[in-house]
Amino acid sequence: MNLKAVFNVVGILLILLAAILLAPIGVSLYYQHAPLDGYFSEVEAFSLTLAVALTTGLGLWKLLPSGVETLRDREGFVIVSFSWISISLFGALPYYLSGVCPVFIDAYFESMSGFTTTGATILRDIDPLPRGILFWRNLTQWLGGMGIIMLSLAVFPALGIGGFHLFKAEVPGGAAVERMQPRLAETAKILWKVYLTLTCIEILLLRFGGMNWFDAVCHTFSTVATGGFSPHTASVAAFNSIYIESVIILFMLLGGINFALHYQMIYGDFKRVYQNPELRFYLSLIGLGVAFAAFGLWWATPEATFPSALRRASFQVVSINTTTGFVTDDYDAWPGFLRLFMLGIMMVGGCVGSTSGSLKVIRILVIFKVIIRELQKLVQPRGVFHVKVGGKTVKQEHILNVIGLTGLYMGVFFVCALLLSLMGLDLTTAVSASTASLFNIGPGLGAVGALGNYADLPHLAKAVVIFCMFMGRLEIYGVMMLFLPLTWKK
């Protein structure tokens, strides 16, 4: 393992992070929020973080040899893991230095939750916090939404590695990369253009709906990144606007779609988009989920009208299914069967190549097809049946990849839920906290429910949740490689 080259690249990314910190410094200077007693002002906190990140980054970049020509696939995965750990570490400093999170593990929790687009929080009263800190929370989610894609498609090709190895864990055969430009650098440019376009359009639509510029920018950052942070304690419910909820629903749906399909739509290739089996399955699942939740709320709550039930169900199902985590209703107070349903759709997620977390729809589709094939074999033992998606046969090695990764998700989920339960959390909270963090949702059930947060968890439990967020965002395989002795051999 060429660790010198690994930390050289981490240094470059820290320099980029230092440059990005200029944005929240500008916001802090504009709003001039008074510092908390005994702590740095937000301008000072961001400036110190910038100085430390820049100094560390320059030191790693200049003092360690790049060794670009000797980097292998394993270094690529290690770079990604170390980068997320390091960036979240430096991203936690503004919370800690400003006194917003006086305990460092809380600051690291908030930072990791932002960069991994999980949306879990330990902050109780968000509205009175300094605007620069609130802007930074949402900016970390916006950066994290494209973070993995950019690390694999923009940074790695420049280093001679290639970002294919991260994408192939998301979809059998790395099909997401193949659907776009042959050169990965060009693919990265396309992704950023689409991402920026969606961001600008949603900001304008939310501003048109009555949001001020600050709220419009912050909510847009979290929506297109399917993150879920809001500068308000009540989340999107603070606005009580059907228009605003509709705009956010639309962009949560768009954030959960493969960005390669956005590119095809922009260039008018609607037929290819319509024929995409994952997209059709994704929209069908959400449609059925909304209908089920709406009828369930209407049936279980006699005083509720169907339009109000449909409004509540539409926002929450889309928010949870796309792993965004915005809240307009306390779904933890819904009937038991709907709470169980919400826990189930947390594990689905959006499409491959999107900003959404969780298992991804393509894996659910492949597993469903595999089950059908096994049932067919029971009926006709000598028959030859293939697993097909979109009319194309899925290779056995890709099926094993999907099954193996799904098994890893379930295994990590069980172990983390068990650990949280051992730390004194009740069963509902332990199971939902493990699910919501590993699948990058944010809000769960019980003590970490829709209107609650993770502030009351013991420090060790917060560490488990941080690990789950990290594992889920990097698709587990990339992190599990760090524990293999073979990874570190020369």
Secondary structure by P-SEA (a helix, b strand, c coil): caaaaaaaaaaaaaaaaaaaaaaaaaaaaaaccccccccccaaaaaaaaaaaaaaaaaaaacccccccccccaaaaaaaaaaaaaaaaaaaaaaaaaacccccaaaaaaaaaaaaaccccccccccccccaaaaaaaaaaaaaaaaaaaaaaccccccccccaaaaaaaacccaaaaaaccccaaaaaaaaaaaaaaaaaaaaaaaaaacccaaaaaaaaaaaaaccccccccccccccccaaaaaaaaaaaaaaaccaaaaaaaaacaaaaaaacaaaaaaaaaaaaaaaaaaaaaaaacccccaaaaaaaaaaaaaaaaacccccccccccccaaaaaaaaaacccccccccccccccaaaaaaaaaaaaaaaaaaacccbbbbbccccccccaaaaaaaaaaaaaaaaaaaaaaaaaaaacccaaaaaaaaaaaaacccccccccccccccccccaaaaaaaaaaaaaaaacaaaaaaaaccccccc
